[in-house]
Amino acid sequence: MSDAAAPPVLEVRNLVRSFGEGAAKLEVFKGANAVIRRGEIVTLVGPSGAGKSSLLHIAGLLEAPTSGEVLIEGRAAATLSDRERTAIRRTALGFVYQFHHLLPEFSAVENVMMPQRIAGVSAAAARAEAMRLLDLVGLTARASHRPAQLSGGEQQRVAIARALSNKPKLLLADEPTGNLDPRTADKVFEVLLDIVRREGLAALIATHNHKLINYTDRTLLLHEGKLVDGGKLTV
């Protein structure tokens, strides 16, 4: 359940993002608006090239909009220093991509520990939290295995655990099951939804798999540079 009294975990206001100039100018967003509150799992859908990945990059403070505002828990990104934005990315945001991007020379548990160690958490505490998360994604028995020893679905589950290792408030997922076969994709998405709900996070999940919107709270439709709140949809 979302907490209507608290500031939204993510808010974008009048978002504009354009590339190029003159006749070559491409407007990806033309005044897009959206609000995501704690506890909400929201799918982001739209045609290829509509800007789903760009929106996640902007929401994740990896890319600046041409104009408009991005607020994380009520804090306007434009007012923050580079150091403050980096701190928010490390502590308030978690990222899952289509490809897992695990470090091949480290085991599953070491990959999940990595964001915590970078944040200064002790090795013992980081390992304990990493093992807790691996248990939630059903991979306790695979903790010592390196990525090459894991299946595609297992690698993506490790990536989900890693994204949550610093207890973020918002998970941003860009086609998190897009590189998996349909059966494995369904299982990984089920794990993703379960762990997000268990941890009480907000999540914005970009996907081409419209079947997944049956399992989320709301759907945002990216259409002609605008975000349309489709509410609870089923397909």
Backbone torsions as a table, in degrees:
resi	resn	phi	psi	omega
1	MET	NA	142.1	178.9
2	SER	-85.4	155.1	179.3
3	ASP	-104.4	101.2	-174.4
4	ALA	-68.4	-20.6	-177.4
5	ALA	-79.4	-24.8	-177.8
6	ALA	-84.6	155.3	174.4
7	PRO	-59.0	146.9	176.5
8	PRO	-57.2	145.1	174.8
9	VAL	-62.9	-40.3	177.5
10	LEU	-136.1	134.5	172.1
11	GLU	-140.2	131.7	171.9
12	VAL	-118.6	134.8	-176.3
13	ARG	-126.1	123.8	174.9
14	ASN	49.4	45.2	-174.3
15	LEU	-71.5	127.3	175.7
16	VAL	-125.9	132.3	174.8
17	ARG	-140.7	121.4	-179.0
18	SER	-132.9	155.6	178.5
19	PHE	-128.2	143.3	177.5
20	GLY	77.6	-177.5	-178.1
21	GLU	-140.2	162.1	174.7
22	GLY	59.6	-135.8	-176.8
23	ALA	-67.1	-22.2	-179.3
24	ALA	-90.3	2.7	-176.2
25	LYS	-67.7	131.0	177.8
26	LEU	-117.0	119.7	178.4
27	GLU	-98.5	112.0	179.5
28	VAL	-83.6	-46.3	177.3
29	PHE	-120.5	137.4	-175.6
30	LYS	-127.0	61.4	-179.4
31	GLY	87.2	46.9	-179.4
32	ALA	-78.9	142.3	179.8
33	ASN	-133.9	141.6	176.6
34	ALA	-163.0	152.2	176.4
35	VAL	-134.2	132.5	176.0
36	ILE	-129.4	126.0	-177.1
37	ARG	-105.6	163.3	-180.0
38	ARG	-56.1	137.0	178.0
39	GLY	89.0	-8.7	179.5
40	GLU	-89.1	138.7	170.8
41	ILE	-113.9	116.9	-171.2
42	VAL	-121.8	129.2	173.6
43	THR	-91.5	146.5	177.6
44	LEU	-116.9	117.4	-177.8
45	VAL	-125.9	158.3	179.2
46	GLY	166.4	164.3	-178.4
47	PRO	-64.9	159.1	175.8
48	SER	-57.3	135.8	-179.9
49	GLY	85.0	0.4	-178.0
50	ALA	-74.4	-21.6	178.1
51	GLY	117.3	18.6	-178.6
52	LYS	-61.4	-46.1	179.6
53	SER	-65.5	-38.4	178.3
54	SER	-61.9	-40.8	178.8
55	LEU	-62.5	-42.6	178.7
56	LEU	-64.9	-38.6	177.8
57	HIS	-64.0	-40.6	178.5
58	ILE	-68.5	-44.4	178.5
59	ALA	-62.8	-31.7	179.7
60	GLY	-87.8	8.8	177.8
61	LEU	60.8	28.3	175.8
62	LEU	-94.1	-15.3	-176.1
63	GLU	-146.5	141.0	-179.5
64	ALA	-94.7	142.1	175.0
65	PRO	-74.5	162.4	174.1
66	THR	-66.8	-41.0	173.4
67	SER	-157.9	172.6	-176.1
68	GLY	99.2	177.8	-174.8
69	GLU	-122.0	145.3	169.9
70	VAL	-123.3	124.1	-179.9
71	LEU	-120.4	130.4	175.0
72	ILE	-111.2	113.8	-175.8
73	GLU	50.7	41.7	176.2
74	GLY	85.7	-5.2	-178.9
75	ARG	-96.4	123.1	-178.5
76	ALA	-75.6	123.5	-176.1
77	ALA	-60.6	-34.3	-176.6
78	ALA	-65.4	-20.7	-178.2
79	THR	-91.0	-3.0	-174.7
80	LEU	-94.0	150.6	173.4
81	SER	-77.3	166.7	177.0
82	ASP	-57.5	-39.8	-180.0
83	ARG	-64.8	-40.4	179.6
84	GLU	-68.1	-39.1	177.2
85	ARG	-64.8	-39.7	177.1
86	THR	-62.9	-41.1	179.5
87	ALA	-63.4	-40.0	178.4
88	ILE	-65.2	-42.6	178.4
89	ARG	-60.4	-35.2	-177.0
90	ARG	-78.6	-31.5	-171.0
91	THR	-112.3	-28.9	-174.8
92	ALA	-105.7	-16.1	-173.7
93	LEU	-123.6	142.0	172.7
94	GLY	-124.4	144.8	-175.0
95	PHE	-124.8	133.9	171.8
96	VAL	-129.3	131.9	-177.4
97	TYR	-114.3	173.6	179.0
98	GLN	-61.6	-39.2	176.0
99	PHE	-104.4	138.8	-166.5
100	HIS	-67.1	-29.6	179.8
101	HIS	56.1	34.2	174.4
102	LEU	-74.1	151.1	177.9
103	LEU	-80.5	117.4	-169.3
104	PRO	-66.2	-24.9	-176.6
105	GLU	-85.1	-2.8	-179.2
106	PHE	-113.5	152.7	178.3
107	SER	-73.6	172.7	178.5
108	ALA	-57.6	-48.9	-177.6
109	VAL	-65.6	-35.9	179.0
110	GLU	-68.5	-37.1	175.9
111	ASN	-62.3	-41.4	-179.9
112	VAL	-70.6	-32.0	178.2
113	MET	-69.6	-28.3	-167.4
114	MET	-53.0	-50.2	-179.9
115	PRO	-60.7	-34.2	178.8
116	GLN	-68.5	-42.2	-179.9
117	ARG	-63.7	-39.8	177.5
118	ILE	-62.2	-34.0	179.9
119	ALA	-80.3	-2.4	176.3
120	GLY	96.4	8.2	178.3
121	VAL	-73.0	141.8	-179.5
122	SER	-62.8	155.3	-178.7
123	ALA	-59.5	-41.3	-177.8
124	ALA	-65.8	-45.2	-179.5
125	ALA	-67.5	-39.3	179.3
126	ALA	-64.7	-41.3	179.2
127	ARG	-65.5	-40.9	179.9
128	ALA	-62.2	-43.6	179.5
129	GLU	-69.1	-38.6	178.3
130	ALA	-62.6	-41.6	179.1
131	MET	-67.5	-36.1	176.7
132	ARG	-61.1	-44.7	-178.6
133	LEU	-70.1	-39.5	176.5
134	LEU	-62.9	-33.6	175.5
135	ASP	-65.3	-40.2	-179.5
136	LEU	-65.4	-30.3	178.8
137	VAL	-96.9	9.6	173.0
138	GLY	75.8	31.1	-175.4
139	LEU	-126.2	24.7	178.9
140	THR	-54.4	-42.7	-176.4
141	ALA	-71.2	-12.2	-177.6
142	ARG	-109.3	12.1	-173.0
143	ALA	-59.3	-35.2	-175.8
144	SER	-88.2	-2.6	-177.6
145	HIS	-82.7	143.4	174.7
146	ARG	-82.8	161.2	-176.4
147	PRO	-51.4	-39.9	-178.1
148	ALA	-64.3	-18.0	179.3
149	GLN	-93.4	1.9	-177.5
150	LEU	-110.4	151.5	174.0
151	SER	-72.5	168.6	178.7
152	GLY	-58.4	-43.0	178.6
153	GLY	-65.5	-38.4	178.0
154	GLU	-66.8	-41.0	177.5
155	GLN	-59.5	-41.7	-178.9
156	GLN	-70.4	-32.6	175.9
157	ARG	-67.3	-37.2	174.2
158	VAL	-62.4	-41.3	179.4
159	ALA	-62.5	-36.9	176.9
160	ILE	-65.2	-45.7	178.3
161	ALA	-59.9	-42.4	179.2
162	ARG	-62.1	-40.4	-178.8
163	ALA	-62.6	-24.5	-176.5
164	LEU	-102.3	4.4	-170.8
165	SER	-68.6	-25.4	178.0
166	ASN	-99.4	20.8	176.6
167	LYS	53.1	57.3	-179.5
168	PRO	-69.3	163.3	175.2
169	LYS	-90.5	-25.6	-176.0
170	LEU	-135.4	128.8	174.3
171	LEU	-103.1	127.4	176.7
172	LEU	-111.1	120.1	-175.4
173	ALA	-124.6	124.6	-176.9
174	ASP	-109.4	102.5	-178.3
175	GLU	48.7	55.3	-172.0
176	PRO	-65.5	-16.9	178.1
177	THR	-118.1	12.5	-173.3
178	GLY	-69.0	-18.4	-178.0
179	ASN	-101.1	12.7	-173.9
180	LEU	-117.3	155.1	174.8
181	ASP	-67.8	159.0	-172.6
182	PRO	-55.1	-42.9	-178.0
183	ARG	-65.4	-45.7	178.7
184	THR	-66.1	-38.8	179.1
185	ALA	-59.2	-43.7	179.6
186	ASP	-61.5	-41.5	-179.0
187	LYS	-66.7	-43.7	-179.8
188	VAL	-65.8	-41.0	179.4
189	PHE	-64.8	-37.6	176.6
190	GLU	-61.5	-43.3	177.2
191	VAL	-62.9	-43.5	-179.7
192	LEU	-59.6	-49.2	179.7
193	LEU	-61.7	-42.0	-178.0
194	ASP	-62.5	-46.4	-176.5
195	ILE	-71.9	-34.4	177.0
196	VAL	-63.8	-42.7	179.3
197	ARG	-69.0	-40.1	178.5
198	ARG	-60.5	-39.8	-176.0
199	GLU	-85.8	-6.6	176.5
200	GLY	70.6	35.2	-177.0
201	LEU	-92.3	174.1	162.1
202	ALA	-102.8	151.9	178.7
203	ALA	-143.6	139.9	172.3
204	LEU	-122.0	116.3	-170.7
205	ILE	-121.3	112.3	175.6
206	ALA	-83.3	131.5	-177.8
207	THR	-153.2	149.6	169.7
208	HIS	-92.3	-13.5	-176.6
209	ASN	-85.0	93.7	-174.5
210	HIS	-66.9	-17.0	176.4
211	LYS	-62.8	-27.2	-176.8
212	LEU	-68.9	-21.9	-178.2
213	ILE	-67.5	-15.3	176.7
214	ASN	-63.7	-22.0	-171.2
215	TYR	-107.7	3.9	-179.1
216	THR	-112.5	169.4	-172.6
217	ASP	-79.0	-37.3	-178.9
218	ARG	-147.8	164.6	175.4
219	THR	-130.4	130.8	172.3
220	LEU	-100.5	128.1	179.7
221	LEU	-102.4	120.7	178.0
222	LEU	-91.1	109.6	-172.1
223	HIS	-138.4	117.5	176.2
224	GLU	51.5	44.4	174.6
225	GLY	82.1	2.0	179.5
226	LYS	-116.8	156.9	173.1
227	LEU	-105.7	118.3	-179.5
228	VAL	-105.1	123.3	179.1
229	ASP	-80.0	109.3	-179.2
230	GLY	-85.6	-0.9	-178.2
231	GLY	65.9	-152.7	179.2
232	LYS	-84.2	111.1	-179.7
233	LEU	-108.8	156.3	172.1
234	THR	-135.1	148.1	177.2
235	VAL	-132.9	NA	NA
